[in-house]
Amino acid sequence: MDVNEFRKRGKEMVDFIADYYENVDKAPPMSTVQPGYLYSLMPHEAPEEPESFEDIQRDIETKIMPGMTHWQSSNFFGWYPSNSSFPAMLGDMASSMFNIVGFNWICSPAATELETVVMDWLGKLIGLNSRFMAIKEDGTEGDGGGVIQGTASEAHIVVMIAAREMIIDRLKTNGMDDNDVDLARHKLVAYFSDQTHSAGQKAANIIGCQVRIIKSDANFRLTKRALQDAICKDKSAGLIPFFVCATFGTTNTAAIDDLSGIADTAETEHLWLHIDAAYAGAALVCPEFRPLAHGIERAHSFNFNPHKWMLTNFDCSALWVADSTHLVGALSIEREYLPKVKGASDFVKDYRNWQLPLGRRFRALKLWF
């Protein structure tokens, strides 16, 4: 495909997308195909010769479309919304155009700096405390900041890694030697309610810590008292509490945990407090809902998904940390092929140290658009 055919096919694809959105409500929202349907329709080996774009388009309509569940249909009520928008699609197109692998600032300074800017914009839009901003009001660099993750599940993992780094630093400061620290890793306990998203359990499985699932109250909330009781039992058993997740809008019922009470306990027990607001966090754009989130200003990290309720195409999960020290310390690995900026390093963020993968897409564009 040369540039002239790209112009032609690109315009055709935009028309195809527009037609899809104009008619998506007319199709049944759920696919009715049976497992394995596509295998019987597709060649069992890749073609030796390229096919025409017309053939590919025909296959999309006759083979792919029947197997699609239409998440963007107004008749689709499964799970939470994954709302898209045309501006976000254009942002994704621009990202595909640049096709960068933006792991370091120097890879594409604009990609890093736009992400820093729009994440501060978004944080202010939902009323986050200034602790979470990358740039202070006086224009100097702050300790915190935001980063775009792929999903809230990834956010869970990276903040739990940072929390582990924080407790290990604390144990060493208190005089524990390296051998005892290694033994202590197996005693670390993370706390979730029985309503916390499964991402919490998965993150704990990945980092290898113990998990305490606490029964929620009659309103499906994790409470201060229940958390305190669980911590007391674990400390009596010689375990080391280090992390708690509170939820603003649980998956099952959209319940809001006792954020202030949990923050009290997290401060007393030196736990990393993460607020998972993957779905409901977007509601904080409306100032009248912010009293429901009292306590998030005391958290170590906060996460919500613009790809759920803010018309930003998947994937775009916004994570903020109040202090990036432990996050960067836990995930930073230096190699010769990962050059650092020489000289002044103010405002230089290497977002590879804020996430699990090395490479990253220019996702800030669709959020900005």
C-alpha positions in Angstrom: 0.0 0.0 0.0 1.6 3.3 -1.1 0.6 6.7 0.2 -1.9 7.3 -2.5 -3.8 4.1 -1.8 -3.5 4.9 2.0 -5.3 8.2 1.4 -8.1 6.4 -0.5 -8.5 3.5 2.0 -8.1 5.7 5.0 -11.1 7.9 3.9 -13.1 4.7 3.1 -12.3 3.4 6.6 -13.4 6.7 8.2 -16.7 6.4 6.3 -17.0 2.7 7.4 -16.5 3.8 11.0 -19.1 6.6 10.7 -21.6 4.3 9.1 -21.1 1.7 11.9 -21.8 4.3 14.6 -24.9 5.6 12.8 -26.3 2.1 12.6 -24.9 0.3 15.7 -28.2 0.5 17.6 -30.0 -1.4 14.9 -27.9 -4.6 15.5 -28.3 -7.0 18.3 -25.8 -5.9 21.0 -24.6 -9.4 21.8 -22.9 -11.7 19.4 -24.7 -15.1 18.9 -21.8 -17.1 17.3 -20.6 -20.3 18.8 -17.1 -20.9 20.1 -14.7 -21.8 17.3 -16.9 -20.2 14.6 -14.1 -18.2 13.1 -11.7 -21.1 12.7 -14.0 -22.7 10.2 -14.3 -19.5 8.2 -10.6 -18.6 7.9 -7.8 -20.2 6.0 -5.7 -22.4 8.2 -2.5 -20.9 6.9 -1.5 -17.3 6.2 -1.9 -16.4 2.5 1.2 -16.4 0.4 0.0 -13.4 -1.7 -1.6 -10.2 -0.4 -5.4 -9.8 -0.7 -7.1 -6.7 -2.0 -8.5 -4.2 0.5 -11.9 -4.9 -0.9 -11.6 -8.5 0.1 -10.3 -7.6 3.6 -13.2 -5.2 4.1 -15.7 -7.9 2.9 -14.2 -10.3 5.4 -14.6 -7.7 8.2 -18.3 -7.4 7.4 -19.1 -11.1 6.8 -16.7 -12.9 9.2 -15.6 -10.4 11.9 -18.8 -8.4 12.4 -21.0 -11.4 13.4 -18.6 -12.2 16.2 -18.5 -8.7 17.7 -20.4 -7.6 20.8 -21.3 -4.0 20.3 -20.1 -2.2 23.4 -20.9 1.1 21.9 -24.6 0.3 21.3 -27.1 2.2 23.4 -28.7 -1.3 24.0 -25.6 -2.8 25.6 -25.8 -2.9 29.4 -23.2 -5.5 30.2 -20.4 -4.6 32.7 -19.5 -0.9 32.8 -19.5 1.3 29.7 -16.4 1.5 27.5 -17.4 4.7 25.8 -15.6 6.0 22.7 -15.7 9.3 20.9 -14.7 10.6 17.5 -12.1 13.0 18.9 -10.4 10.1 20.8 -10.4 8.0 17.6 -8.6 10.9 15.9 -6.1 11.0 18.7 -5.5 7.3 18.3 -4.9 7.9 14.6 -2.3 10.5 15.3 -0.7 8.2 17.8 -0.5 5.5 15.2 1.0 8.0 12.8 3.9 8.9 15.1 4.2 5.2 16.2 6.7 6.0 18.9 8.0 3.7 21.7 8.0 6.4 24.3 9.8 4.8 27.2 12.2 7.8 27.9 11.7 11.6 27.7 14.3 11.7 25.0 12.4 9.2 22.8 9.9 11.9 22.1 9.9 14.8 24.5 6.4 16.0 23.4 4.9 12.6 24.3 6.2 12.7 27.8 5.5 16.3 28.5 2.0 16.2 27.0 1.2 13.3 29.3 2.5 15.2 32.3 0.4 18.3 31.3 -2.9 16.5 30.6 -2.7 14.3 33.7 -2.3 17.5 35.8 -5.3 18.9 33.9 -7.3 15.8 34.5 -6.3 15.7 38.2 -7.5 19.3 38.7 -10.7 18.6 36.8 -11.7 15.9 39.3 -10.5 17.9 42.3 -7.5 15.9 43.3 -5.3 17.4 46.0 -2.2 19.3 44.8 0.0 16.5 46.3 -0.9 14.5 43.2 0.2 17.1 40.7 3.5 16.9 38.7 3.8 20.7 38.5 3.3 22.9 41.6 1.4 26.1 41.4 4.7 28.1 41.4 5.8 26.2 38.3 8.3 24.0 40.0 8.4 20.2 39.8 6.3 18.3 42.5 6.9 15.0 44.1 3.8 13.4 42.7 2.3 13.2 39.3 0.1 11.2 37.0 0.8 8.5 34.4 -1.4 6.7 31.9 -1.6 3.0 32.5 -3.3 0.5 30.2 -5.9 -0.6 32.8 -6.7 -0.3 36.4 -5.3 -3.8 36.8 -1.9 -2.6 35.8 -2.3 0.3 38.2 -2.9 -2.1 41.0 0.3 -4.0 40.3 2.6 -1.0 40.0 1.3 0.6 43.2 1.6 -2.6 45.1 5.2 -2.9 44.0 5.8 0.7 45.2 4.1 -0.2 48.5 6.4 -3.2 48.9 9.4 -0.9 48.2 8.1 1.6 50.8 7.7 -1.1 53.6 11.1 -2.6 52.8 12.7 0.8 53.1 11.0 1.3 56.4 12.2 -2.1 57.7 15.7 -1.4 56.7 15.5 2.1 58.4 14.4 0.3 61.5 17.6 -1.8 61.5 16.5 -5.0 59.7 19.4 -6.6 57.7 19.1 -7.9 54.2 18.6 -11.5 55.2 15.7 -10.7 57.5 14.2 -8.4 54.9 14.1 -11.2 52.4 12.4 -13.4 55.0 10.0 -10.6 55.8 8.8 -10.4 52.2 6.8 -13.5 52.7 5.0 -12.0 55.7 3.7 -9.0 53.9 -0.1 -8.7 53.9 -2.4 -6.7 51.6 -6.0 -5.8 52.6 -9.0 -5.9 50.3 -12.7 -6.2 50.9 -14.9 -8.9 49.5 -16.1 -6.2 47.1 -12.7 -5.1 45.8 -12.1 -5.7 42.1 -10.4 -9.0 41.2 -7.4 -6.9 40.0 -6.3 -6.6 43.6 -6.1 -10.3 44.1 -4.3 -10.7 40.8 -1.8 -8.0 41.7 -1.1 -9.7 45.0 -0.6 -13.0 43.3 2.0 -11.4 40.9 4.1 -9.7 43.6 3.8 -12.7 45.9 2.3 -11.2 49.1 -0.4 -12.6 51.4 -3.9 -11.3 51.0 -6.6 -10.7 53.6 -10.1 -10.4 52.3 -12.3 -8.5 54.7 -16.0 -8.9 54.9 -17.9 -5.7 53.9 -20.7 -4.3 56.0 -24.4 -4.3 55.2 -23.9 -1.5 52.7 -21.1 -3.5 51.0 -18.4 -1.1 52.3 -15.0 -1.8 53.8 -15.0 -0.1 57.2 -12.3 1.3 59.5 -13.3 -1.1 62.3 -13.1 -4.2 60.1 -9.7 -3.2 58.7 -8.4 -2.5 62.2 -9.5 -5.9 63.5 -7.9 -7.7 60.5 -4.6 -5.9 61.0 -4.6 -6.6 64.7 -5.0 -10.4 64.1 -2.3 -10.4 61.5 0.2 -8.5 63.6 -0.4 -10.9 66.4 0.5 -13.7 64.1 3.8 -12.1 63.2 2.7 -10.8 59.8 3.5 -7.4 58.3 0.6 -5.2 57.0 1.8 -3.0 54.1 -1.1 -2.2 51.7 -4.8 -1.5 51.7 -7.1 -0.8 48.7 -10.2 1.3 49.3 -12.8 1.5 46.5 -14.7 4.5 45.3 -17.5 2.8 43.4 -17.2 -1.0 43.7 -17.9 -3.2 40.6 -20.8 -5.0 42.1 -22.8 -2.2 43.6 -20.9 1.1 43.2 -20.5 1.2 46.9 -18.0 3.7 48.4 -15.7 2.4 51.2 -15.1 4.3 54.4 -12.3 6.3 52.8 -11.6 8.6 55.8 -11.6 5.8 58.3 -9.4 3.6 56.2 -7.0 6.6 55.7 -6.9 7.0 59.5 -5.8 3.4 59.9 -3.4 3.5 56.9 -1.6 6.4 58.6 -1.5 4.8 62.0 -0.2 1.4 60.6 2.0 2.9 57.9 0.1 1.2 55.1 0.2 2.3 51.5 -3.4 3.5 50.7 -4.6 3.0 47.1 -8.0 4.3 46.0 -9.5 2.3 43.2 -12.1 4.6 41.5 -11.9 2.8 38.1 -15.5 3.4 37.3 -16.9 6.1 39.5 -13.9 8.4 39.6 -15.1 10.3 36.5 -18.1 11.5 38.6 -15.7 13.7 40.5 -15.7 16.1 37.6 -19.0 17.3 39.2 -18.1 19.2 42.4 -21.4 18.1 44.0 -20.1 14.5 44.2 -16.7 15.3 45.7 -18.0 15.1 49.3 -18.5 11.4 48.7 -14.8 11.0 48.1 -13.6 12.7 51.3 -10.4 11.0 52.3 -8.8 10.5 48.9 -6.6 13.5 49.5 -4.7 11.3 52.1 -4.1 8.4 49.8 -0.7 7.4 48.3 -2.3 6.7 44.9 -5.5 7.2 43.1 -6.8 5.6 39.9 -9.7 5.9 37.5 -10.4 5.0 33.9 -11.2 7.7 31.4 -12.0 4.9 29.0 -15.1 4.0 31.1 -17.0 7.2 31.5 -15.0 10.0 29.8 -15.3 9.2 26.2 -11.7 8.2 25.8 -11.2 5.1 23.8 -9.7 2.1 25.5 -7.0 1.8 26.8 -6.6 4.8 29.1 -6.3 4.4 32.8 -5.2 7.4 34.8 -3.0 6.8 37.9 -1.7 9.4 40.2 0.8 9.0 43.1 1.4 11.6 45.8 5.1 10.8 45.8 6.8 8.9 43.0 9.9 8.0 44.9 9.0 4.5 45.8 7.4 3.8 42.4 10.4 4.9 40.4 12.8 3.3 42.9 11.1 -0.1 42.5 10.7 0.0 38.7 13.8 1.8 37.6 16.5 -0.3 35.8 19.3 1.3 34.0 20.9 0.0 30.8 23.2 1.5 28.1 20.4 1.5 25.6 18.2 3.5 27.9 19.9 6.9 27.7 19.2 9.6 30.3 19.2 13.3 29.6 22.5 14.9 30.4 22.5 18.1 32.5 19.4 19.6 34.1 16.8 17.0 34.7 13.9 19.1 36.0 10.6 18.1 34.3 12.3 15.0 32.7 10.1 12.0 33.4 11.0 8.6 32.1 7.6 7.0 32.3 9.1 3.5 31.7 9.9 3.7 35.4 6.2 4.3 36.3 4.8 1.2 34.6 5.5 -2.5 33.9 6.4 -2.5 30.2 9.3 -0.7 28.8 7.6 0.7 25.7 4.5 2.8 25.7 2.2 4.3 23.2 1.4 8.0 22.8 -1.9 7.6 24.7 -1.9 11.2 25.9 -3.0 12.4 22.5 -6.5 10.9 22.7 -7.0 12.2 26.2 -5.9 15.7 25.0 -8.1 15.6 21.9 
